[in-house]
Structures are given as C-alpha cells and as structure tokens.
C-alpha cells in the first residue's frame, strides 16, 4: 500500500463527459486505488466552488497528491496547479487526466467502453502521482529589451506599445522601408482611414522614441540563449552594394510579425494572364491611384466582375490552401463601394461561393448591394469561366445557384480575382527560431483562445498575419496581445521555467553524443559534472520533450515528472483487470 494521500476529482463537464462515461462507476472503481483517500465527482471541476472544495480537502485531509480527470491539460493544467499552490501543495504533484478529448468525445457510441477506458486512464494518473516528487520552477533574470522581426503595421504597433511601457525595442525589417502591405494602401475599411498615413504616423512615433532602434534591410540570422536572455545575431545589408554588417543583441523576448504574401494565381487560373484579369491587390492599387476615373488600357471601366475564393478553400491540387482567408470578402465588397463612389453608373457583379462579411462588416455587404452590386453564387464543382469573346472583349460565364443553375454570360471590362492570403516563405527564420508551423503553413500558436500569441518556444511570440489571415485591426489587436505577454515577463525582472525537463545521470553517461544529436533545441552539450566528463542539460533551453531519453543506449536520461518508473507504473495500473 502507498503511504501517499491522494485526492481524485472526476468531472462531468456539464455532460460532455458524463453523457458518454458512467462517472459514478468510475469514481467507485478508483476510490480504492493505492494512496487514494478522497474520490469525488463534480459537475464542473474548474468552477470556483469545486476549486475551493479541493483546497479545503487538501488542507483538511493533508493530501500530498492531486488528480483531476476532466478535459485536456491544454485548457486547465495551470488552473489546477494554482489550486494546489493555494492549498499549500506542490503544483508538480498534481496530475491532469484527459477523459474528455481522449475518452468521452472519442467513444460517443460505446458508453461501457468509454467508462472502462476512463477507469484505466485515471488509474494510470494515480499511479504516476504516487511517484511524483515536489519540484521547483527555475528562476532566470530577464533582459528588459524585445526584438521585433517585421516592421509592418503589427510590428510597428508592438514597438510603440512596448516603448510606452518603458521596454526597449530592436525593430528589424527585411525590406528597405518599414510599413509592410498597409504602407501601400489608400482608403481602408471600415474606418475609411488612409493606410499610407497610418503607417507614416507609426513610423514617426518609432523614430522619435529613444528606446526603439529600427534597422531596415535587416534579418535575424542566429539565436542563442533562452527566454529572458536571448542573444540575437542580426545581419544588416547596407545601402551600398555588398555592404553587410552583423551585430549581436541581448533581448528578453522575441516577437515575430513577418506578415503574409498575396496568393499568386497560376497562368490560366480563372483567366489569369489574359489582359484585363487582375488580382484584388492590383485592383485596389488602381482604385487608390484612379484620380476620380477608372481606366484600363485607355478605356473607361464600366463593367467589373469579382471572382471570390481564388487561392482559398481549395480542395484539389498539389498543395491546396484549404483555409478561408476571412478578410477577402470584406476587402472585395469595400472595393466595390469605392468603385461606386468613383462611378455610380458602374455595373459590378460578385461571383461568390459563400459570402463571409462577418460581424460588423455585414454592413459593408448591405452598402454594396444598395449601391448596385449584384451577387451571384456559384458552385465549387462548376467555377466561373473567364475568356475573351470573338470581339476580343472579356466575358465571364457562370451558373447561378440562386436561380437553380441558370447559366449567365457577363461582359466585363475588368475581372478582379479576389485572392486570399498565403504564408510568407520564412524557412531561414523557422530554422533559427524553431518556430512551429501549422498544416496551413502559417506559424502556430499554442492555443487560439487561451494562448493566442505564444509559441512552444518560450519567449518567442507571434502576431499579425504571419499566424493566419487577419485584417489590419485584428493584426494590431494581436500585436498588443504580444506586447502584453512580453511585458508580463520582462517587467517582473525574472521568469520561472518549467522543471519538467531532462536529467542525465553522470555515472551512467558514456558520452556517446547520441542525445546531443537527438535534441531539437540544442539543449544538451558535453561538460563536466563533479569532476567527471558527461553530457550536460542546459536547463534554461530544455523543453522537456523527452526526445533524448529513448535514444540513450545507457539509459542515463530521465524526464522529471515522467520518469521511467512513473511510466512503467502507469502501464501496470492501466492493464489491471476491471471488475
């Protein structure tokens, strides 16, 4: 029998778990496990009332271990760690067991099987808790300076925000001038402000602040260190040919705001390559430079056809972009409103798959319709056909789903392909920062709602359109979120790091270098431990991924919190017969 005192709490999750798992049967099955002195169920274990009950049980029953069986640790791991801390229990003696995503939601058609699986999962969590040890987070002093990569609207706004908080900033931009895409825009939706003027104001703010240093023609080419104390190597290309300077800077965190690329249609895609077929970005430039009259090839534009979802929501092809770019519907509708302001007699036809002028931007859609725009819905299976007629004039043939597939031929002076956003090619930066890339090839945050600008690399944040399609307002909002996260680390003066990292037994280590090659974070190196040569873990850099442990031929590496003994005990507990 274990001499531990463990409390187990099983969540109904408002029916998300209890609809598919017999929660009471689970409680009865695990209450007699070695070390368990408290076993309870709750409608919501994350509720304030249940959290307070846990604190009371820990203090009154003198619990030295806590297991919560509920949802994914991604959601509430830190919630229950804080519960443990409030009760005086070491937070690393708390284990969360996922019986929602890994059990109830996975086996909605088999309640008995889901119940038995939940019992096994919780038994494994209890067995691991029995062998937990109190661990302490590592404290590191921080450098009160931030490196921002990318000086578009998100990067510029982040720099100003950090400066306002008294944090120094190094802002680098690969291009010769700052501003990104917004710097080339005129009137923007929905506020009607001029993009060039917005960027001009931000650049002026950056230039007059002494704690912001801006480098253009600059790239991040190297990084060492860890959260709170990075050493960044920056390559600056001078204005003169072949003039290159490399500098090093110590920073406490890094914000990546490298932006996006416009989708570039292939030759022949929706007629692209035919004279008069342009992308939305090209048409927006025409609008901004129109001078009150839209002209193409010396002829005034009277008929415009917009083709939506070009480069977005693709289902076929070698590497399709399956995501929706979100902003394109709004941008196209706004372009139509601008066009109508230039010429009220213009005929505008919008060929769309689904109209997604979300939220407050629905008003733009209504305004476009009121100014004469006609919206025609087409099927992905039968996309519009763009070609030239016998007279050399553009025509677009489309089947209208809203009139039961009626074929319509629309003459056009110009065809605008409403292209979406695609991720910018940043392979070198990905290699330097070890940035996580999602299936859509944009940079990946830890959690879109709970940790929307954080990456798995501690101290490296992402914001703006480098993490997915956004409009300018959304980009600025995410930039300010990255400012908040960076400031919360650096203003405190120190950072606490997870102690759940690799540990090497120097007496077993053969210095074979296998673990050094296996570590994706370069956290292991040769060194000396108590006078003996051995592999050494850089605790500030190690992410606790565990990739080195199974590679060690001498079995000299363990992962704190996930030791071999803990893993074996979990397996044994999960294999026990269920009565």
C-alpha positions in Angstrom: 0.0 0.0 0.0 1.2 3.5 -0.8 1.7 6.0 2.1 0.7 8.8 -0.1 -2.6 10.7 0.4 -4.1 11.5 -3.0 -7.4 13.3 -3.9 -9.1 12.3 -7.1 -11.8 14.5 -8.7 -13.8 13.4 -11.7 -15.6 16.0 -13.9 -19.0 15.7 -15.6 -18.1 18.7 -17.8 -21.7 19.6 -18.0 -22.5 16.4 -19.8 -19.5 16.5 -22.2 -18.0 13.6 -20.2 -21.0 12.2 -18.2 -23.2 11.7 -21.3 -20.8 9.1 -22.6 -19.0 7.9 -19.4 -20.6 6.5 -16.2 -18.8 8.9 -13.9 -20.1 7.4 -10.7 -18.9 3.9 -11.7 -15.5 5.4 -12.5 -15.4 7.0 -9.0 -16.3 3.7 -7.4 -13.6 1.9 -9.4 -10.7 4.2 -8.5 -11.5 5.1 -4.9 -9.7 2.0 -3.6 -6.6 2.6 -5.6 -3.3 2.7 -3.5 -2.9 6.1 -2.0 -6.4 7.5 -2.7 -8.1 9.0 0.3 -10.6 11.3 -1.4 -12.6 10.4 -4.6 -15.3 12.8 -5.7 -17.3 13.8 -8.8 -18.3 17.4 -9.8 -20.4 18.9 -12.5 -17.5 21.3 -13.3 -14.2 20.7 -11.6 -12.9 24.1 -12.9 -15.7 26.0 -11.2 -14.8 28.3 -8.3 -16.9 26.2 -5.9 -15.2 22.9 -6.7 -11.8 24.6 -6.7 -12.5 25.8 -3.2 -13.6 22.3 -2.2 -10.3 20.9 -3.5 -8.3 23.5 -1.4 -10.3 22.5 1.7 -9.8 18.8 1.1 -6.1 19.2 0.6 -5.7 21.2 3.8 -8.0 19.2 6.0 -7.0 15.7 4.7 -3.3 16.7 4.4 -3.3 15.5 0.8 0.2 15.2 -0.9 -1.1 14.4 -4.4 -3.9 15.6 -6.6 -5.6 14.0 -9.7 -8.2 15.8 -11.8 -9.9 13.8 -14.5 -11.5 16.2 -16.9 -10.6 17.9 -20.2 -7.3 18.5 -22.0 -4.4 19.8 -19.9 -4.1 22.5 -22.6 -7.1 24.1 -21.1 -6.8 23.8 -17.3 -3.4 22.4 -16.3 -2.4 25.8 -14.9 -5.8 26.3 -13.3 -5.4 23.3 -11.1 -1.7 23.9 -10.4 -2.8 27.2 -8.9 -5.4 25.3 -6.8 -2.6 23.1 -5.5 -0.4 26.2 -4.7 -3.3 28.0 -2.9 -3.7 24.9 -0.7 0.0 24.6 0.1 0.6 21.6 -2.2 3.5 21.5 -4.6 1.9 22.1 -8.0 4.0 19.4 -9.7 2.4 16.8 -7.5 -0.8 17.4 -9.5 -1.7 15.3 -12.5 -4.5 16.0 -15.0 -6.1 13.1 -16.8 -7.9 13.8 -20.1 -11.1 11.8 -20.2 -12.9 14.2 -22.4 -10.9 14.6 -25.7 -9.2 11.2 -25.2 -12.2 9.3 -24.0 -15.8 10.6 -24.0 -15.6 12.5 -27.2 -13.7 9.7 -28.9 -16.1 6.9 -27.9 -19.6 8.5 -28.1 -21.0 5.3 -29.5 -19.7 3.0 -26.7 -20.5 4.1 -23.2 -19.3 0.9 -21.5 -16.0 1.0 -23.4 -15.6 4.7 -22.7 -16.2 4.1 -19.0 -13.7 1.3 -18.8 -11.1 3.4 -20.7 -11.7 6.3 -18.3 -11.1 4.0 -15.3 -7.8 2.8 -16.9 -6.6 6.4 -17.7 -7.3 7.6 -14.1 -5.6 4.5 -12.6 -2.6 5.4 -14.7 -2.7 9.0 -13.5 -3.0 7.9 -9.8 0.0 5.5 -10.3 2.1 8.4 -11.7 1.0 10.7 -8.9 2.2 8.2 -6.3 5.7 8.6 -7.6 5.7 12.3 -8.1 8.2 14.5 -6.3 8.0 18.1 -5.3 9.7 20.2 -8.0 10.5 23.9 -8.1 10.5 26.1 -11.2 13.8 27.6 -12.3 14.2 31.4 -11.9 16.1 33.4 -14.5 16.8 37.1 -14.6 15.4 38.8 -17.8 16.8 41.4 -20.1 14.3 44.3 -20.4 14.5 44.5 -24.2 12.5 43.0 -27.1 13.5 42.1 -30.6 10.6 42.5 -33.1 11.0 40.8 -36.5 9.0 42.6 -39.1 8.0 46.3 -39.3 4.6 46.1 -40.8 1.6 47.5 -39.0 1.7 44.8 -36.4 5.4 45.1 -35.7 5.3 48.9 -35.6 2.4 49.0 -33.2 4.0 46.4 -31.0 7.2 48.5 -30.9 5.3 51.6 -29.8 3.3 49.7 -27.2 6.4 48.2 -25.6 8.1 51.7 -25.7 5.1 53.1 -23.8 5.7 50.5 -21.1 9.3 51.5 -20.8 10.7 48.4 -22.5 13.5 48.9 -25.1 12.9 47.6 -28.6 15.1 46.5 -31.5 12.9 46.5 -34.6 14.2 44.9 -37.8 12.7 44.9 -41.3 13.9 42.9 -44.2 12.7 45.5 -46.8 14.4 48.8 -47.4 11.5 50.7 -45.9 9.1 49.9 -43.0 5.4 49.6 -43.3 4.6 46.3 -45.0 1.4 45.9 -47.1 -0.6 48.7 -45.3 2.0 51.3 -46.4 0.9 50.8 -50.0 -2.9 51.2 -49.3 -5.1 54.2 -49.6 -8.6 54.2 -48.1 -9.2 51.2 -45.8 -12.3 49.6 -44.4 -14.3 50.1 -42.2 -12.9 53.3 -40.8 -12.0 54.9 -44.1 -8.5 55.9 -43.0 -5.6 56.1 -45.4 -3.1 53.2 -45.0 -0.1 55.3 -46.0 -0.9 57.9 -43.4 -1.4 55.3 -40.7 2.0 53.8 -41.3 3.5 57.3 -41.6 2.2 58.2 -38.2 3.5 54.9 -36.7 7.0 55.4 -38.3 7.1 58.9 -36.9 6.3 57.6 -33.4 9.1 55.0 -33.7 11.7 57.5 -34.9 11.1 59.9 -32.0 11.3 57.3 -29.3 14.9 56.9 -28.0 14.2 53.3 -26.7 13.3 52.0 -30.2 16.1 51.1 -32.6 14.9 50.5 -36.2 17.1 48.6 -38.7 15.9 48.2 -42.3 17.4 45.7 -44.8 18.0 43.5 -41.7 17.4 39.8 -41.0 17.7 37.6 -37.9 20.3 35.0 -38.8 21.1 33.5 -35.4 19.7 33.0 -31.9 21.2 31.6 -28.7 20.1 31.5 -25.1 16.6 31.1 -23.7 13.6 33.1 -22.5 14.6 36.2 -20.7 18.1 36.2 -22.1 18.4 35.6 -25.8 21.5 36.6 -27.9 20.2 37.5 -31.4 22.5 37.8 -34.4 21.2 40.4 -36.9 22.6 40.8 -40.4 22.2 44.3 -41.8 22.5 44.9 -45.5 23.8 48.4 -46.2 22.6 50.7 -48.9 25.9 50.3 -50.8 26.3 47.1 -52.8 27.9 44.2 -50.9 28.0 46.1 -47.6 26.9 43.7 -44.9 27.2 44.2 -41.1 26.4 41.6 -38.5 25.6 42.7 -34.9 24.6 40.9 -31.8 22.0 42.0 -29.3 20.8 40.6 -26.0 17.0 40.6 -25.6 14.5 39.1 -23.2 11.9 38.1 -25.8 11.3 38.0 -29.5 8.1 39.0 -31.4 7.6 37.7 -34.9 5.4 39.9 -37.2 6.6 38.9 -40.6 3.3 39.3 -42.4 1.9 37.4 -45.4 2.0 37.1 -49.2 -0.9 37.6 -51.6 -1.9 34.4 -53.4 -0.5 34.4 -56.9 -2.8 32.7 -59.4 -1.4 30.2 -61.8 -1.4 31.1 -65.5 -4.9 30.4 -66.8 -6.5 30.2 -63.3 -9.8 31.9 -63.7 -8.3 33.5 -66.8 -5.3 35.0 -65.1 -2.8 36.1 -67.7 -5.5 37.4 -70.0 -5.3 41.2 -70.4 -7.9 42.7 -68.1 -7.8 39.9 -65.5 -6.2 41.3 -62.3 -5.9 40.4 -58.6 -7.7 42.2 -55.9 -4.5 43.8 -54.7 -3.8 45.1 -58.2 -7.3 46.5 -58.5 -7.0 48.2 -55.1 -3.9 49.9 -56.4 -5.9 51.1 -59.4 -8.6 52.5 -57.2 -6.1 54.3 -54.9 -4.5 55.9 -58.0 -7.6 56.5 -60.0 -7.8 60.2 -59.6 -11.6 60.0 -59.9 -11.7 57.9 -63.0 -11.1 54.2 -63.5 -9.4 53.4 -66.8 -7.9 50.3 -68.2 -6.0 50.2 -71.5 -7.2 53.7 -72.3 -10.8 52.7 -71.9 -13.1 53.7 -69.0 -14.1 50.7 -66.8 -17.9 50.3 -66.7 -18.3 46.6 -66.0 -16.5 44.8 -63.2 -16.7 41.1 -62.3 -15.3 39.9 -59.0 -14.5 36.2 -58.6 -14.2 35.1 -55.0 -12.2 32.4 -53.2 -9.2 32.5 -55.6 -6.5 30.7 -53.7 -8.6 29.9 -50.6 -10.8 26.9 -49.7 -9.2 24.8 -52.4 -9.9 21.1 -52.5 -7.7 19.9 -55.2 -4.1 20.5 -56.5 -0.7 19.5 -55.3 -0.7 21.7 -52.2 -4.2 23.2 -51.7 -5.0 26.1 -49.4 -7.9 24.6 -47.6 -8.5 27.5 -45.2 -10.7 30.6 -45.6 -8.7 33.8 -45.8 -11.5 35.7 -44.0 -10.6 39.2 -45.0 -11.1 38.8 -48.8 -14.9 39.1 -48.8 -14.8 42.3 -46.8 -11.9 43.7 -49.0 -13.7 43.0 -52.2 -17.0 44.4 -51.0 -15.2 47.5 -49.8 -13.5 47.8 -53.2 -17.0 47.7 -54.8 -18.2 50.5 -52.6 -15.1 52.6 -53.5 -15.7 51.9 -57.2 -19.3 53.0 -56.9 -18.1 56.3 -55.3 -15.9 56.9 -58.4 -18.7 56.0 -60.9 -22.3 55.5 -59.7 -23.2 54.0 -63.1 -20.7 51.2 -62.9 -22.1 47.6 -63.2 -20.5 45.3 -60.6 -21.0 41.5 -60.4 -19.8 39.4 -57.4 -19.4 35.7 -58.1 -19.0 34.0 -54.7 -19.1 30.6 -53.1 -20.1 31.8 -49.7 -20.3 35.4 -48.5 -18.3 35.9 -45.3 -18.6 39.6 -44.4 -18.5 38.6 -40.7 -19.5 40.6 -37.7 -19.9 44.4 -38.1 -18.7 44.1 -41.7 -22.1 42.8 -42.7 -22.9 46.5 -43.1 -20.4 46.7 -45.9 -22.2 43.9 -47.8 -25.5 45.7 -47.4 -24.0 49.0 -48.5 -22.5 47.3 -51.6 -25.9 45.9 -52.6 -27.5 49.3 -52.0 -25.0 50.9 -54.4 -25.9 48.4 -57.2 -23.6 45.4 -56.8 -25.2 42.1 -57.9 -24.2 38.9 -56.0 -24.3 35.6 -57.8 -23.4 32.3 -56.1 -21.5 29.6 -57.9 -20.7 26.0 -57.1 -17.1 24.9 -56.5 -17.8 22.0 -58.8 -18.6 24.4 -61.6 -16.4 27.5 -61.2 -16.8 30.6 -63.4 -15.1 30.5 -66.8 -13.2 33.6 -67.8 -12.3 34.1 -71.5 -12.5 36.6 -74.4 -15.3 36.7 -76.9 -15.0 36.8 -80.7 -14.6 40.6 -80.4 -11.7 40.4 -78.0 -13.7 41.5 -75.0 -13.7 39.8 -71.7 -16.7 37.6 -70.8 -17.4 35.5 -67.7 -19.8 32.5 -67.8 -21.2 31.3 -64.6 -24.1 29.1 -63.4 -26.1 30.9 -60.7 -27.1 28.6 -57.8 -29.6 31.1 -56.5 -31.6 30.7 -59.8 -31.3 26.9 -59.8 -28.2 26.7 -62.1 -29.2 29.2 -64.8 -26.2 30.0 -67.0 -25.3 33.6 -67.2 -22.8 35.3 -69.5 -21.5 38.6 -68.2 -19.4 41.0 -70.4 -16.6 42.6 -68.4 -14.1 45.5 -68.9 -12.1 44.0 -66.0 -12.2 40.8 -64.0 -10.9 41.0 -60.4 -9.7 37.8 -58.8 -10.4 38.1 -55.1 -7.2 36.4 -53.9 -6.5 35.3 -50.3 -3.5 35.4 -48.0 -0.8 32.8 -48.1 2.1 32.3 -45.6 5.3 34.1 -46.4 8.3 31.8 -47.1 10.4 32.1 -43.9 12.4 28.8 -43.9 15.5 30.5 -42.6 13.6 32.2 -39.7 11.9 28.9 -38.9 15.3 27.2 -38.6 16.7 30.0 -36.4 13.8 30.3 -34.0 12.5 26.7 -34.2 9.1 28.2 -35.0 6.1 25.8 -35.1 4.3 25.7 -38.5 0.7 24.5 -38.8 -0.9 22.5 -41.5 -1.8 25.7 -43.3 1.9 26.7 -43.2 1.3 29.8 -41.1 3.0 30.0 -37.7 1.2 28.1 -35.0 0.2 29.4 -31.6 -0.2 27.2 -28.5 -4.0 27.7 -28.3 -6.1 30.1 -30.4 -8.2 31.3 -27.4 -6.2 30.7 -24.3 -2.7 31.4 -25.5 -3.2 33.1 -28.9 0.3 34.7 -29.5 2.5 32.3 -27.6 4.5 29.5 -29.3 6.0 26.3 -27.9 9.4 28.2 -27.8 9.3 30.1 -24.5 9.8 33.8 -25.0 9.1 33.8 -28.8 5.7 35.3 -29.7 3.8 35.6 -33.0 1.4 38.3 -34.1 -0.3 39.7 -37.2 -0.8 37.8 -40.4 2.2 35.6 -40.0 0.0 33.3 -37.9 -3.1 33.4 -40.2 -5.3 35.7 -42.3 -6.3 38.9 -40.5 -7.4 42.5 -41.3 -5.4 45.4 -40.0 -7.4 45.9 -36.9 -7.1 42.2 -35.9 -3.4 42.4 -36.6 -3.0 45.3 -34.3 -5.0 43.6 -31.6 -2.8 40.5 -31.8 0.3 42.8 -31.7 -0.9 44.4 -28.5 -1.5 40.9 -27.1 2.1 40.0 -27.8 3.2 43.3 -26.1 1.2 42.3 -23.0 2.8 38.8 -22.9 6.3 40.1 -23.4 5.8 42.9 -20.8 4.4 40.5 -18.2 7.7 38.5 -18.4 10.2 41.4 -18.7 8.7 44.0 -16.3 8.8 41.4 -13.5 12.6 41.1 -13.9 12.7 37.3 -13.8 11.0 34.4 -15.4 10.0 31.0 -14.0 10.7 27.9 -16.2 9.1 24.5 -16.0 11.2 22.0 -14.0 9.8 19.1 -16.1 13.0 18.7 -18.1 15.6 16.1 -18.9 18.1 14.9 -16.3 21.2 13.0 -17.0 22.8 10.5 -14.6 26.6 11.3 -15.0 27.5 7.9 -13.5 25.7 6.1 -16.4 26.6 8.5 -19.2 29.0 7.1 -21.8 29.4 10.5 -23.6 28.4 8.9 -26.9 26.9 12.2 -28.3 23.6 10.4 -29.3 21.5 12.6 -27.1 23.2 15.8 -28.4 22.2 14.9 -32.0 18.6 13.9 -30.9 17.8 17.2 -29.1 15.9 19.6 -31.5 16.6 22.6 -29.2 20.4 22.2 -28.8 19.9 21.9 -25.0 22.5 19.1 -24.4 26.2 19.6 -24.7 29.4 18.0 -23.3 30.6 19.2 -20.0 31.8 18.2 -16.5 29.7 17.1 -13.5 31.5 16.8 -10.2 34.8 16.4 -12.0 33.5 13.8 -14.4 33.0 14.3 -18.1 29.4 13.8 -19.1 26.6 15.1 -21.2 25.0 18.2 -19.5 21.5 19.6 -19.9 21.1 23.3 -20.3 18.1 23.6 -18.1 17.1 27.0 -19.4 16.9 25.7 -23.0 15.5 22.2 -22.5 11.8 22.0 -23.4 11.2 18.6 -21.7 10.1 17.0 -25.0 11.7 13.7 -24.0 13.2 13.0 -27.4 16.6 12.3 -25.9 15.6 9.8 -23.3 14.7 6.8 -25.5 17.8 7.4 -27.7 20.3 6.9 -24.8 21.9 3.5 -25.1 23.0 3.6 -21.4 19.5 4.6 -20.2 21.1 7.5 -18.4 18.4 10.1 -19.1 15.1 10.5 -17.3 12.5 13.2 -17.7 11.4 14.8 -14.4 7.8 14.2 -13.8 7.8 11.5 -16.5 10.4 9.1 -15.2 10.8 5.5 -16.4 9.4 4.3 -13.0 6.4 6.6 -13.4 5.7 5.4 -17.0 6.0 1.7 -16.1 3.7 2.2 -13.1 1.1 3.8 -15.3 1.2 0.9 -17.8 0.8 -1.6 -15.0 -2.1 0.3 -13.5 -3.9 0.7 -16.8 -3.5 -3.1 -17.5 -5.2 -4.1 -14.3 -8.4 -6.0 -14.7 -11.6 -4.0 -14.3 -14.2 -5.8 -12.1 
